[in-house]
Amino acid sequence: MPEYTVMAGTLYLVATPIGNLEDITLRALRVLREVDLIACEDTRHTRTLLNHYSIKTKMLSYHEHNERERAAELGTMLQTGGNVAVVSDAGTPGISDPGFRLVNESVARGVRVVPVPGPSAFVAALIASGLPTDEFFFAGFLPARMTQRRARLAELRSIDSTLIFYEAPHRIRQALTDAREILGEREATVARELTKLHEEIVRGRLSELIERFSAEDSARGEMVLLIARARIEVESASNQPEADIATLVADLESKGLDNRAALKRAARELGLRRSEAYRRLVAERERRKKF
């Protein structure tokens, strides 16, 4: 029979619901009741969960701005026999949330670290996405600035796995646009408000999702962006092969776009970076001059 009492001097990493308060394990509830202290990102947020289950355990704030100091403080408490549970506002501690420093501190002090598994937004999104689940790469949040975000996507372009990101609603359209331009056309999924009343899982090509989230009020709630490993080979609007970018640019210019806008549009349709599209355009025009 397993022992069901909390061991002294143990750090528990407790996963909590990402939205629906019913998504918590019996073990997690027991641990939260029995530990000496719960370290949480926002005590007001965690209090809602604790009050729902009539848990009276003392709480202490533990977030990205005080993580270094709190890790040392909690490490001393653990080393001297205290039991501490770490929770994030939602999901699993340490997954794009505080927890890493305290785990390292505890390991260095010889303190036992025990995971109490449960909800994780990116796992829930992955299994419902319809994209391959055999291999995936979780990259956390994409950088907020466009230059860094595009550079990060370029680094991940060759990874042969489903790519998973967390993204803020006000940046989702730009993230999708950058992904389309850097990674090329791919199948993708945006999952938002998982387990909550307005849960929505939107599937389609990156270009289709860009249109879906084009309106300012169409992106709300916590979001997970998933992108398939395989690029979709697409034809241009003029039914020319991908290599014939000069014809595509000329066709777009004939429809009223200036050269710069036509090149940008052609690069997007062909899944190329603008610099690569420009290189191909110059090369094709040079070849044509020779004939």
Backbone as JSON, one array per atom type, in Angstrom:
{
  "sequence": "MPEYTVMAGTLYLVATPIGNLEDITLRALRVLREVDLIACEDTRHTRTLLNHYSIKTKMLSYHEHNERERAAELGTMLQTGGNVAVVSDAGTPGISDPGFRLVNESVARGVRVVPVPGPSAFVAALIASGLPTDEFFFAGFLPARMTQRRARLAELRSIDSTLIFYEAPHRIRQALTDAREILGEREATVARELTKLHEEIVRGRLSELIERFSAEDSARGEMVLLIARARIEVESASNQPEADIATLVADLESKGLDNRAALKRAARELGLRRSEAYRRLVAERERRKKF",
  "N": [[0.84, -1.2, 0.0], [0.57, 2.26, -0.84], [2.04, 5.09, 0.84], [0.16, 7.64, 2.31], [0.7, 10.07, 3.54], [2.11, 13.31, 3.87], [5.52, 13.76, 3.3], [8.15, 15.01, 5.36], [10.1, 17.92, 4.61], [9.79, 18.18, 1.77], [9.42, 19.19, -1.6], [6.68, 19.94, -3.48], [5.45, 19.93, -6.74], [2.72, 21.15, -8.0], [0.21, 20.63, -10.29], [-2.39, 22.69, -11.48], [-5.84, 23.57, -12.33], [-6.41, 24.78, -15.72], [-8.48, 26.3, -16.32], [-11.16, 25.18, -16.0], [-12.37, 24.43, -12.88], [-12.84, 21.87, -12.04], [-10.9, 20.28, -13.06], [-8.77, 18.97, -11.46], [-6.67, 16.87, -9.56], [-7.39, 14.29, -7.11], [-5.2, 13.73, -5.55], [-3.69, 16.07, -5.81], [-5.34, 17.89, -4.44], [-5.24, 16.8, -1.86], [-2.51, 17.1, -1.21], [-2.26, 19.91, -1.29], [-3.8, 20.55, 0.91], [-2.33, 19.48, 3.01], [0.33, 20.36, 3.09], [2.78, 22.65, 4.51], [2.96, 25.16, 3.43], [1.87, 27.04, 0.6], [3.31, 28.04, -2.32], [2.71, 30.51, -4.6], [1.95, 32.07, -7.79], [0.1, 34.27, -7.91], [-1.53, 35.22, -5.16], [-4.2, 35.96, -4.89], [-5.43, 34.85, -7.11], [-4.96, 32.09, -6.73], [-6.33, 31.76, -4.37], [-8.99, 31.63, -5.1], [-9.24, 29.05, -6.16], [-8.5, 27.53, -3.85], [-10.49, 28.31, -2.01], [-12.72, 27.28, -3.29], [-12.43, 24.59, -2.83], [-12.36, 24.5, -0.1], [-9.87, 24.81, 1.24], [-7.44, 25.7, 3.57], [-4.76, 26.31, 3.74], [-1.75, 28.14, 4.32], [-0.54, 30.77, 2.21], [2.05, 31.99, 0.01], [3.53, 34.51, -1.97], [5.08, 33.79, -5.07], [6.72, 34.56, -7.72], [7.83, 35.68, -11.02], [9.2, 38.03, -10.49], [10.16, 37.94, -7.9], [11.39, 35.57, -7.68], [14.08, 34.68, -7.4], [14.9, 35.53, -4.78], [12.89, 34.36, -3.2], [13.31, 31.66, -3.77], [15.66, 31.01, -2.37], [14.79, 31.51, 0.25], [12.6, 29.73, 0.54], [13.96, 27.39, 0.04], [15.55, 27.13, 2.33], [13.55, 26.73, 4.24], [12.51, 24.28, 3.35], [14.74, 22.63, 3.65], [14.97, 22.52, 6.36], [12.9, 20.94, 7.13], [10.31, 21.68, 6.39], [7.27, 21.46, 4.41], [6.49, 22.21, 1.14], [4.29, 23.35, -1.36], [4.28, 24.14, -4.77], [2.51, 26.17, -6.97], [1.26, 27.32, -10.11], [-0.48, 30.06, -11.7], [-2.13, 28.78, -13.48], [-2.19, 25.51, -14.76], [0.87, 23.6, -15.13], [3.51, 23.99, -12.87], [6.6, 25.61, -13.68], [6.45, 25.24, -16.42], [6.75, 27.5, -18.66], [6.28, 29.14, -16.55], [7.0, 30.29, -13.16], [9.26, 28.3, -11.12], [11.48, 26.83, -11.82], [13.9, 27.82, -10.63], [13.5, 27.3, -7.91], [13.28, 24.53, -7.88], [15.89, 23.84, -8.71], [17.3, 24.94, -6.55], [16.32, 23.34, -4.48], [17.19, 20.78, -5.25], [19.95, 21.18, -5.09], [20.22, 21.46, -2.35], [19.61, 18.99, -1.46], [16.97, 18.32, -1.14], [13.91, 16.57, -1.4], [12.13, 16.37, -4.44], [8.93, 16.37, -5.73], [6.78, 15.66, -8.34], [3.4, 16.5, -8.97], [1.33, 15.57, -11.14], [-0.8, 16.99, -13.74], [-3.1, 19.22, -15.34], [-1.99, 20.8, -18.4], [-1.64, 23.37, -20.61], [-0.47, 23.3, -23.21], [-0.27, 20.59, -23.78], [-2.94, 19.75, -23.7], [-3.9, 21.22, -25.87], [-2.39, 20.13, -27.96], [-3.22, 17.39, -28.17], [-5.78, 17.69, -29.06], [-5.56, 18.99, -31.42], [-5.36, 17.81, -33.95], [-3.06, 17.63, -35.33], [0.13, 15.96, -35.93], [1.18, 13.98, -33.17], [3.29, 12.43, -32.43], [5.88, 13.39, -32.39], [6.96, 16.4, -31.01], [7.72, 19.9, -30.52], [8.02, 22.04, -27.97], [8.07, 25.43, -27.63], [7.55, 27.47, -25.89], [6.78, 30.92, -25.18], [6.74, 33.0, -28.05], [9.06, 35.58, -29.01], [8.21, 38.99, -28.25], [8.86, 41.19, -29.88], [8.98, 41.9, -33.37], [11.32, 41.45, -34.99], [12.96, 39.76, -33.41], [11.15, 37.7, -33.06], [10.76, 36.68, -35.67], [13.36, 35.84, -36.17], [13.58, 33.82, -34.31], [11.66, 32.0, -35.25], [12.89, 31.35, -37.66], [15.06, 29.92, -36.69], [13.77, 27.64, -35.87], [12.82, 26.49, -38.12], [13.79, 24.18, -39.43], [13.16, 22.06, -37.79], [11.84, 18.9, -37.45], [9.16, 18.39, -36.42], [5.96, 18.76, -34.79], [5.34, 22.08, -34.03], [4.98, 24.04, -31.11], [3.59, 26.81, -29.47], [3.07, 29.32, -26.95], [0.93, 32.14, -27.03], [0.08, 35.61, -26.94], [-3.15, 37.12, -27.14], [-3.3, 39.65, -28.49], [-1.16, 39.54, -30.16], [-1.44, 37.43, -31.86], [-2.26, 37.43, -34.61], [-0.09, 38.68, -35.93], [1.93, 36.91, -35.24], [1.08, 34.61, -36.58], [1.23, 35.57, -39.21], [4.01, 36.08, -39.45], [4.92, 33.48, -39.09], [3.85, 32.25, -41.36], [5.3, 33.54, -43.37], [7.96, 32.93, -42.74], [8.11, 30.14, -42.22], [6.69, 29.08, -44.28], [3.71, 27.92, -46.04], [1.68, 26.05, -43.94], [-0.17, 23.45, -42.22], [-2.06, 24.32, -39.36], [-3.02, 25.08, -35.95], [-5.01, 26.97, -33.75], [-5.62, 27.15, -30.41], [-7.8, 28.27, -27.97], [-8.77, 29.59, -24.77], [-8.97, 27.11, -23.43], [-10.73, 24.49, -21.86], [-12.49, 26.25, -20.74], [-15.56, 28.24, -20.68], [-15.84, 29.48, -23.2], [-14.28, 27.95, -24.92], [-12.34, 27.29, -27.81], [-11.22, 25.74, -30.74], [-9.41, 26.23, -33.48], [-8.77, 25.2, -36.72], [-6.66, 24.91, -39.61], [-4.99, 26.1, -42.63], [-2.04, 28.17, -42.31], [-2.39, 30.59, -43.67], [-5.16, 30.72, -43.78], [-5.81, 30.91, -41.09], [-4.69, 33.36, -40.51], [-6.47, 35.06, -41.8], [-8.75, 34.4, -40.33], [-8.18, 35.46, -37.81], [-7.99, 38.15, -38.3], [-9.55, 40.33, -37.6], [-9.71, 42.74, -34.96], [-11.15, 42.11, -32.65], [-11.33, 39.4, -32.67], [-9.56, 37.81, -31.38], [-9.2, 36.56, -28.36], [-8.5, 35.73, -24.95], [-6.44, 33.12, -23.4], [-3.94, 31.63, -25.46], [-2.86, 28.91, -27.55], [-0.61, 28.13, -30.03], [-0.16, 25.94, -32.66], [1.84, 24.34, -35.06], [2.2, 22.5, -38.0], [4.73, 20.09, -38.97], [5.32, 19.78, -41.66], [5.75, 21.56, -44.64], [3.36, 22.96, -46.87], [3.23, 22.55, -50.26], [2.55, 25.08, -52.43], [0.77, 26.58, -55.18], [1.21, 29.59, -57.01], [-0.9, 32.55, -57.32], [-1.16, 32.91, -60.02], [-0.98, 30.46, -61.11], [1.59, 29.61, -61.68], [4.68, 27.75, -61.41], [6.51, 27.49, -58.31], [9.11, 28.46, -58.64], [8.92, 30.43, -60.57], [8.91, 33.3, -59.94], [9.12, 35.83, -61.02], [7.14, 36.03, -62.97], [4.87, 35.89, -61.39], [5.14, 38.23, -59.81], [4.96, 40.16, -61.83], [2.35, 39.67, -62.66], [0.9, 40.41, -60.37], [1.59, 43.09, -60.24], [0.29, 43.98, -62.5], [-2.25, 44.01, -61.6], [-2.42, 46.22, -60.1], [-0.75, 46.54, -57.89], [2.16, 48.05, -56.43], [5.73, 47.65, -57.1], [7.12, 46.92, -54.74], [5.06, 46.09, -52.98], [4.0, 44.03, -54.52], [6.13, 42.21, -54.6], [6.32, 41.56, -51.9], [3.81, 40.35, -51.5], [4.04, 38.18, -53.28], [6.15, 36.77, -52.11], [4.9, 35.97, -49.75], [2.86, 34.28, -50.75], [4.38, 32.26, -51.83], [5.65, 31.26, -49.69], [8.13, 32.26, -48.85], [10.93, 34.03, -47.42], [11.2, 37.59, -47.63], [13.66, 38.52, -48.5], [14.73, 36.25, -49.71], [12.87, 35.91, -51.74], [13.33, 38.23, -53.23], [15.96, 37.73, -54.05], [15.56, 35.51, -55.74], [13.94, 36.7, -57.67], [15.61, 38.62, -58.87], [17.55, 36.88, -59.9], [16.04, 35.39, -61.75], [15.27, 37.37, -63.56], [17.74, 38.11, -64.55], [18.46, 35.74, -65.85], [16.57, 35.71, -67.88], [17.36, 37.85, -69.43], [19.47, 36.84, -70.82], [18.49, 35.35, -72.81]],
  "CA": [[0.0, 0.0, 0.0], [1.36, 3.49, -0.82], [1.9, 5.93, 2.03], [-0.6, 8.81, 1.93], [0.99, 11.23, 4.38], [3.15, 14.15, 3.29], [6.83, 13.59, 3.91], [8.78, 16.26, 5.77], [11.18, 18.39, 3.76], [9.52, 17.81, 0.38], [8.87, 20.2, -2.5], [5.67, 19.37, -4.39], [5.11, 20.75, -7.9], [1.32, 20.74, -8.14], [-0.51, 21.17, -11.44], [-3.74, 23.16, -11.15], [-6.66, 23.74, -13.54], [-6.12, 25.88, -16.64], [-9.72, 27.03, -16.51], [-12.24, 24.48, -15.32], [-11.9, 24.07, -11.54], [-12.99, 20.42, -11.83], [-9.72, 19.59, -13.59], [-7.71, 18.85, -10.47], [-6.67, 15.49, -9.07], [-7.58, 14.08, -5.67], [-3.88, 13.81, -4.93], [-3.32, 17.48, -5.73], [-6.12, 18.49, -3.36], [-4.71, 16.32, -0.57], [-1.21, 17.73, -0.96], [-2.49, 21.32, -0.99], [-4.34, 20.65, 2.27], [-1.45, 18.96, 4.04], [1.64, 21.01, 3.16], [2.87, 23.78, 5.44], [2.9, 26.42, 2.71], [1.68, 26.99, -0.85], [3.96, 29.15, -3.02], [1.89, 30.7, -5.8], [2.2, 33.29, -8.57], [-0.8, 35.34, -7.47], [-2.31, 34.66, -4.05], [-5.62, 36.22, -5.13], [-5.89, 33.87, -8.1], [-4.96, 30.77, -6.11], [-7.34, 31.73, -3.31], [-10.25, 31.2, -5.71], [-9.19, 27.58, -6.2], [-8.5, 27.0, -2.49], [-11.81, 28.53, -1.41], [-13.66, 26.36, -3.94], [-12.28, 23.27, -2.21], [-12.29, 24.7, 1.36], [-8.5, 24.57, 1.67], [-7.06, 26.85, 4.39], [-3.3, 26.35, 3.85], [-1.12, 29.45, 4.17], [0.04, 31.01, 0.9], [3.15, 32.95, -0.12], [3.72, 34.84, -3.39], [6.31, 33.28, -5.69], [6.54, 34.89, -9.12], [9.07, 35.94, -11.76], [9.9, 39.2, -9.99], [10.8, 37.67, -6.6], [11.73, 34.14, -7.69], [15.44, 34.43, -6.9], [14.92, 35.67, -3.32], [11.99, 33.37, -2.62], [13.89, 30.32, -3.9], [16.57, 30.81, -1.25], [13.98, 31.48, 1.47], [11.85, 28.47, 0.58], [14.95, 26.31, 0.12], [15.91, 26.98, 3.75], [12.38, 26.13, 4.9], [12.45, 22.87, 2.96], [15.89, 21.92, 4.2], [14.77, 22.36, 7.81], [11.79, 20.04, 7.41], [9.0, 22.15, 5.95], [6.71, 20.94, 3.18], [6.04, 23.32, 0.31], [3.7, 23.07, -2.67], [4.37, 25.25, -5.72], [1.48, 26.17, -8.01], [1.21, 28.5, -10.97], [-1.86, 30.53, -11.82], [-2.86, 27.77, -14.23], [-1.34, 24.5, -15.39], [1.97, 22.93, -14.44], [4.62, 24.88, -12.5], [7.85, 25.42, -14.42], [6.2, 25.27, -17.86], [6.54, 28.92, -18.94], [5.87, 29.74, -15.28], [8.05, 30.12, -12.14], [9.43, 26.97, -10.53], [12.79, 26.28, -12.17], [14.92, 28.19, -9.65], [13.26, 26.61, -6.64], [13.63, 23.13, -8.09], [17.35, 23.78, -8.67], [17.7, 25.21, -5.17], [15.98, 22.17, -3.68], [18.1, 19.7, -5.64], [21.28, 21.51, -4.54], [20.16, 21.28, -0.9], [19.29, 17.61, -1.14], [15.55, 18.23, -0.81], [13.15, 15.72, -2.32], [11.22, 17.1, -5.33], [7.89, 15.44, -6.16], [5.78, 16.22, -9.25], [2.01, 16.06, -8.84], [0.95, 15.94, -12.51], [-2.17, 17.39, -14.03], [-3.31, 19.98, -16.57], [-0.98, 21.61, -19.09], [-2.36, 23.9, -21.77], [0.06, 22.9, -24.52], [-0.59, 19.18, -24.0], [-4.36, 19.69, -24.05], [-4.05, 21.74, -27.23], [-1.76, 19.2, -28.9], [-3.98, 16.16, -28.4], [-7.03, 18.04, -29.73], [-5.26, 19.82, -32.6], [-5.42, 17.1, -35.22], [-1.7, 17.58, -35.88], [0.88, 14.8, -35.42], [1.57, 14.04, -31.76], [4.38, 11.49, -32.15], [7.04, 14.22, -32.06], [6.6, 17.81, -30.95], [8.71, 20.79, -29.93], [7.37, 23.14, -27.25], [9.02, 26.54, -27.61], [7.12, 28.52, -24.98], [6.29, 32.14, -25.82], [7.55, 33.64, -29.07], [9.43, 36.95, -28.62], [7.19, 40.01, -28.54], [9.32, 42.05, -30.97], [8.92, 41.19, -34.65], [12.64, 41.01, -35.46], [13.37, 38.59, -32.63], [10.2, 36.61, -33.32], [11.06, 36.1, -36.97], [14.64, 35.15, -36.04], [13.31, 32.57, -33.56], [10.98, 31.09, -36.18], [13.89, 30.87, -38.61], [15.85, 28.9, -35.99], [12.96, 26.43, -35.69], [12.29, 26.11, -39.43], [14.23, 22.84, -39.86], [12.77, 21.04, -36.82], [10.88, 17.99, -38.08], [8.19, 18.04, -35.38], [4.92, 19.75, -34.58], [5.83, 23.2, -33.23], [3.95, 24.53, -30.2], [3.93, 28.08, -28.84], [2.07, 30.12, -26.27], [0.89, 33.46, -27.63], [-0.89, 36.56, -26.41], [-4.18, 37.38, -28.16], [-3.06, 40.84, -29.3], [-0.05, 39.29, -31.09], [-1.63, 36.17, -32.59], [-2.29, 37.61, -36.06], [1.26, 38.95, -36.41], [2.7, 35.67, -35.1], [0.66, 33.76, -37.69], [1.78, 36.15, -40.43], [5.45, 35.82, -39.47], [5.1, 32.04, -39.28], [3.57, 31.96, -42.77], [6.38, 34.04, -44.21], [9.24, 32.29, -42.41], [8.02, 28.68, -42.28], [5.94, 28.64, -45.44], [2.35, 27.49, -45.76], [1.59, 24.79, -43.19], [-1.37, 23.25, -41.42], [-1.84, 24.88, -38.03], [-4.18, 25.12, -35.05], [-5.01, 27.9, -32.62], [-6.54, 26.73, -29.35], [-7.92, 29.36, -27.01], [-9.71, 29.42, -23.66], [-9.14, 25.67, -23.22], [-11.49, 24.01, -20.69], [-13.37, 27.31, -20.25], [-16.88, 28.33, -21.31], [-15.73, 29.87, -24.61], [-13.22, 27.17, -25.56], [-12.41, 27.24, -29.26], [-10.05, 25.17, -31.4], [-9.53, 26.61, -34.89], [-7.79, 24.47, -37.52], [-6.59, 25.31, -41.02], [-3.67, 26.54, -43.07], [-1.63, 29.42, -41.69], [-3.02, 31.71, -44.38], [-6.57, 30.75, -43.38], [-5.88, 31.39, -39.71], [-4.41, 34.81, -40.56], [-7.75, 35.7, -42.13], [-9.68, 34.16, -39.22], [-7.86, 36.33, -36.68], [-7.65, 39.46, -38.83], [-10.29, 41.36, -36.87], [-9.11, 43.01, -33.66], [-11.92, 41.51, -31.56], [-11.46, 37.96, -32.9], [-8.54, 37.1, -30.61], [-9.35, 36.79, -26.93], [-8.2, 34.6, -24.08], [-5.14, 32.45, -23.49], [-3.85, 30.95, -26.75], [-1.78, 27.99, -27.91], [-0.43, 28.04, -31.48], [0.5, 24.71, -33.08], [2.15, 24.39, -36.49], [2.65, 21.2, -38.5], [6.13, 20.01, -39.38], [5.49, 19.73, -43.12], [5.3, 22.69, -45.44], [2.47, 22.63, -47.98], [3.67, 23.14, -51.52], [1.41, 25.8, -53.0], [0.97, 27.29, -56.43], [0.91, 31.02, -56.94], [-2.22, 32.93, -57.83], [-1.16, 32.87, -61.48], [-0.76, 29.06, -61.48], [2.96, 29.39, -62.1], [5.44, 27.01, -60.42], [7.09, 28.34, -57.28], [10.36, 29.1, -59.06], [8.66, 31.51, -61.51], [8.45, 34.43, -59.13], [9.05, 37.03, -61.85], [5.82, 36.06, -63.6], [3.9, 36.19, -60.34], [5.27, 39.64, -59.47], [4.42, 40.92, -62.95], [0.9, 39.49, -62.63], [0.38, 41.21, -59.26], [1.74, 44.5, -60.62], [-0.75, 44.3, -63.49], [-3.5, 44.16, -60.87], [-2.42, 47.49, -59.4], [0.21, 46.64, -56.78], [3.48, 48.54, -56.82], [6.73, 46.59, -57.12], [7.42, 46.49, -53.37], [3.91, 45.34, -52.47], [3.88, 42.8, -55.31], [7.17, 41.29, -54.16], [5.94, 41.09, -50.57], [2.69, 39.42, -51.69], [4.55, 36.97, -53.92], [6.92, 36.04, -51.1], [3.95, 35.33, -48.83], [2.17, 33.19, -51.44], [5.32, 31.18, -52.09], [6.25, 30.79, -48.44], [9.53, 32.65, -48.83], [11.29, 35.3, -46.82], [11.24, 38.61, -48.67], [15.02, 38.58, -49.04], [14.88, 35.12, -50.62], [12.04, 36.19, -52.91], [14.04, 39.23, -54.02], [17.11, 37.06, -54.69], [15.06, 34.71, -56.85], [13.43, 37.61, -58.69], [16.77, 39.17, -59.59], [18.18, 35.79, -60.65], [15.2, 35.03, -62.89], [15.33, 38.45, -64.55], [19.07, 38.01, -65.18], [18.43, 34.61, -66.78], [15.76, 36.07, -69.05], [18.13, 38.79, -70.27], [20.44, 36.1, -71.59], [17.83, 34.63, -73.9]],
  "C": [[0.88, 1.26, 0.0], [1.08, 4.28, 0.44], [1.23, 7.24, 1.62], [-0.41, 9.97, 2.89], [2.13, 12.01, 3.74], [4.45, 13.96, 4.03], [7.44, 14.94, 4.24], [9.9, 16.63, 4.8], [11.0, 18.03, 2.31], [8.93, 19.0, -0.37], [7.93, 19.5, -3.46], [5.37, 20.37, -5.5], [3.71, 20.33, -8.33], [0.67, 21.43, -9.34], [-1.93, 21.52, -11.03], [-4.52, 23.43, -12.43], [-6.26, 24.93, -14.4], [-7.38, 26.69, -16.93], [-10.85, 26.42, -15.71], [-11.75, 23.96, -13.97], [-12.07, 22.58, -11.24], [-11.76, 19.64, -12.28], [-8.57, 19.6, -12.59], [-7.81, 17.46, -9.86], [-6.92, 15.44, -7.56], [-6.25, 14.2, -4.93], [-3.45, 15.26, -4.77], [-4.06, 18.17, -4.58], [-5.59, 18.07, -1.99], [-3.4, 17.01, -0.23], [-1.4, 19.2, -0.58], [-3.05, 21.53, 0.41], [-3.27, 20.36, 3.32], [-0.09, 19.65, 4.13], [1.59, 22.19, 4.14], [2.65, 25.11, 4.73], [2.66, 26.16, 1.22], [2.32, 28.24, -1.46], [3.25, 29.32, -4.36], [2.2, 32.02, -6.48], [1.4, 34.47, -8.04], [-1.71, 34.76, -6.38], [-3.81, 34.87, -4.25], [-6.21, 35.19, -6.09], [-6.0, 32.48, -7.46], [-6.02, 30.65, -5.02], [-8.71, 31.28, -3.85], [-10.33, 29.68, -5.75], [-9.29, 27.0, -4.8], [-9.86, 27.16, -1.82], [-12.85, 27.57, -1.98], [-13.62, 24.99, -3.29], [-12.06, 23.35, -0.69], [-10.92, 24.34, 1.92], [-7.98, 25.84, 2.35], [-5.54, 27.03, 4.5], [-2.77, 27.76, 3.58], [-0.47, 29.56, 2.8], [1.16, 32.05, 0.98], [3.35, 33.24, -1.6], [5.08, 34.34, -3.88], [6.15, 33.47, -7.19], [7.86, 35.32, -9.74], [9.87, 37.1, -11.19], [10.57, 38.98, -8.63], [11.33, 36.24, -6.51], [13.11, 33.87, -7.09], [15.48, 34.48, -5.37], [14.06, 34.6, -2.65], [12.58, 31.96, -2.69], [14.83, 30.03, -2.75], [15.81, 30.67, 0.06], [13.24, 30.15, 1.62], [12.79, 27.27, 0.66], [15.36, 26.06, 1.55], [14.77, 26.32, 4.52], [12.29, 24.63, 4.6], [13.56, 22.06, 3.62], [15.73, 21.66, 5.7], [13.5, 21.6, 8.14], [10.42, 20.5, 6.98], [8.58, 21.51, 4.64], [6.11, 22.08, 2.38], [5.45, 22.8, -0.98], [3.84, 24.31, -3.53], [3.25, 25.09, -6.74], [1.66, 27.42, -8.87], [-0.24, 28.96, -11.03], [-2.73, 29.51, -12.55], [-1.87, 26.79, -14.85], [-0.23, 23.99, -14.5], [3.1, 23.89, -14.12], [5.89, 24.56, -13.29], [7.68, 25.41, -15.92], [5.77, 26.68, -18.22], [5.99, 29.65, -17.72], [7.0, 29.53, -14.27], [8.1, 28.69, -11.58], [10.84, 26.44, -10.72], [13.83, 26.58, -11.09], [14.74, 27.43, -8.33], [13.58, 25.12, -6.75], [15.15, 22.97, -8.02], [17.88, 23.97, -7.25], [17.47, 23.99, -4.3], [16.9, 20.99, -3.98], [19.49, 19.94, -5.04], [21.33, 21.29, -3.03], [19.81, 19.85, -0.49], [17.85, 17.39, -0.75], [14.84, 17.38, -1.86], [12.17, 16.57, -3.11], [10.22, 16.1, -5.92], [6.91, 16.13, -7.11], [4.4, 15.64, -8.96], [1.33, 16.45, -10.15], [-0.53, 16.27, -12.65], [-2.23, 18.22, -15.29], [-2.08, 20.72, -17.07], [-1.6, 22.07, -20.39], [-1.81, 23.38, -23.09], [-0.22, 21.43, -24.82], [-2.05, 19.02, -24.39], [-4.59, 20.15, -25.48], [-3.52, 20.74, -28.26], [-2.67, 18.01, -29.2], [-5.31, 16.44, -29.11], [-6.81, 18.75, -31.07], [-5.51, 19.13, -33.93], [-4.08, 17.03, -35.92], [-0.95, 16.4, -35.28], [1.36, 15.0, -33.98], [2.76, 13.16, -31.42], [5.67, 12.22, -31.8], [6.59, 15.68, -32.06], [7.69, 18.59, -30.25], [7.98, 21.96, -29.29], [8.37, 24.26, -27.07], [8.58, 27.69, -26.72], [6.57, 29.72, -25.73], [7.27, 32.61, -26.9], [7.92, 35.05, -28.59], [8.37, 37.96, -29.05], [7.58, 40.89, -29.73], [9.42, 41.26, -32.28], [10.27, 40.65, -35.1], [13.09, 39.75, -34.74], [12.44, 37.4, -32.88], [10.5, 35.92, -34.63], [12.38, 35.33, -36.93], [14.43, 33.82, -35.32], [12.61, 31.55, -34.46], [11.95, 30.52, -37.2], [14.75, 29.78, -37.99], [15.1, 27.57, -35.93], [12.49, 25.84, -37.01], [12.62, 24.67, -39.81], [13.83, 21.73, -38.89], [11.64, 20.2, -37.39], [9.89, 17.48, -37.03], [7.08, 19.09, -35.39], [5.45, 20.82, -33.63], [4.69, 23.75, -32.38], [4.45, 25.79, -29.5], [2.77, 28.56, -27.98], [2.1, 31.51, -26.91], [-0.2, 34.32, -27.01], [-1.9, 36.9, -27.5], [-3.9, 38.59, -29.04], [-1.89, 40.66, -30.27], [-0.3, 38.1, -32.01], [-1.63, 36.36, -34.1], [-0.89, 37.86, -36.61], [2.14, 37.71, -36.31], [2.36, 34.71, -36.24], [1.25, 34.26, -39.01], [3.28, 35.88, -40.55], [5.72, 34.34, -39.71], [4.87, 31.66, -40.74], [4.72, 32.39, -43.67], [7.7, 33.32, -43.97], [9.2, 30.78, -42.61], [7.37, 28.19, -43.57], [4.54, 28.21, -45.04], [2.35, 26.13, -45.07], [0.21, 24.69, -42.54], [-1.07, 23.74, -40.0], [-3.15, 24.84, -37.23], [-3.96, 26.22, -34.02], [-6.06, 27.44, -31.63], [-6.6, 27.83, -28.3], [-8.96, 29.03, -25.94], [-10.0, 27.94, -23.38], [-9.76, 25.38, -21.85], [-12.45, 25.06, -20.14], [-14.66, 27.36, -21.07], [-16.77, 28.6, -22.8], [-14.56, 29.16, -25.31], [-13.44, 27.1, -27.06], [-11.11, 26.67, -29.81], [-10.25, 25.37, -32.9], [-8.4, 25.94, -35.68], [-7.81, 24.96, -38.96], [-5.16, 25.63, -41.41], [-3.33, 27.87, -42.39], [-2.31, 30.62, -42.36], [-4.49, 31.84, -44.01], [-6.73, 31.28, -41.96], [-5.56, 32.88, -39.63], [-5.7, 35.56, -40.85], [-8.72, 35.56, -40.96], [-9.44, 35.13, -38.08], [-7.46, 37.73, -37.15], [-8.36, 40.59, -38.09], [-9.73, 41.51, -35.46], [-9.83, 42.3, -32.53], [-12.06, 40.0, -31.69], [-10.5, 37.15, -32.05], [-8.66, 37.47, -29.14], [-8.97, 35.54, -26.17], [-6.81, 34.04, -24.29], [-5.09, 31.6, -24.75], [-2.65, 30.02, -26.85], [-1.77, 27.91, -29.43], [0.38, 26.79, -31.79], [0.67, 24.72, -34.59], [2.73, 23.05, -36.92], [4.09, 21.25, -38.98], [6.31, 20.2, -40.88], [4.94, 20.98, -43.79], [4.42, 22.2, -46.58], [2.98, 23.32, -49.22], [2.47, 23.78, -52.2], [1.79, 26.41, -54.34], [0.62, 28.75, -56.23], [-0.46, 31.3, -57.51], [-2.29, 32.85, -59.34], [-0.88, 31.47, -62.02], [0.62, 28.81, -62.05], [3.67, 28.54, -61.05], [6.14, 27.97, -59.48], [8.34, 29.09, -57.76], [10.1, 30.35, -59.9], [8.1, 32.73, -60.79], [8.31, 35.69, -59.96], [7.69, 37.16, -62.51], [4.75, 36.44, -62.59], [3.95, 37.68, -59.97], [4.68, 40.5, -60.58], [2.89, 40.86, -62.96], [0.27, 40.36, -61.54], [0.49, 42.7, -59.57], [0.67, 44.91, -61.62], [-2.11, 44.5, -62.84], [-3.5, 45.4, -59.98], [-1.46, 47.62, -58.25], [1.52, 47.25, -57.29], [4.5, 47.42, -56.65], [7.0, 46.03, -55.73], [6.3, 45.62, -52.8], [3.75, 44.02, -53.2], [4.9, 41.76, -54.87], [6.82, 40.71, -52.78], [4.81, 40.06, -50.66], [3.17, 38.11, -52.3], [5.34, 36.12, -52.93], [5.99, 35.31, -50.15], [3.27, 34.15, -49.49], [3.09, 32.0, -51.67], [5.99, 30.66, -50.82], [7.72, 31.12, -48.31], [9.73, 33.89, -47.97], [11.43, 36.33, -47.95], [12.63, 38.7, -49.31], [15.27, 37.45, -50.03], [14.07, 35.34, -51.9], [12.73, 37.21, -53.82], [15.24, 38.61, -54.75], [16.66, 36.26, -55.9], [14.59, 35.6, -58.01], [14.56, 38.17, -59.54], [17.41, 38.1, -60.46], [17.37, 35.43, -61.9], [15.27, 36.11, -63.98], [16.69, 38.44, -65.26], [19.09, 36.88, -66.2], [17.67, 34.97, -68.05], [16.48, 37.02, -69.98], [19.08, 38.06, -71.2], [19.82, 35.39, -72.8], [17.08, 35.59, -74.82]]
}
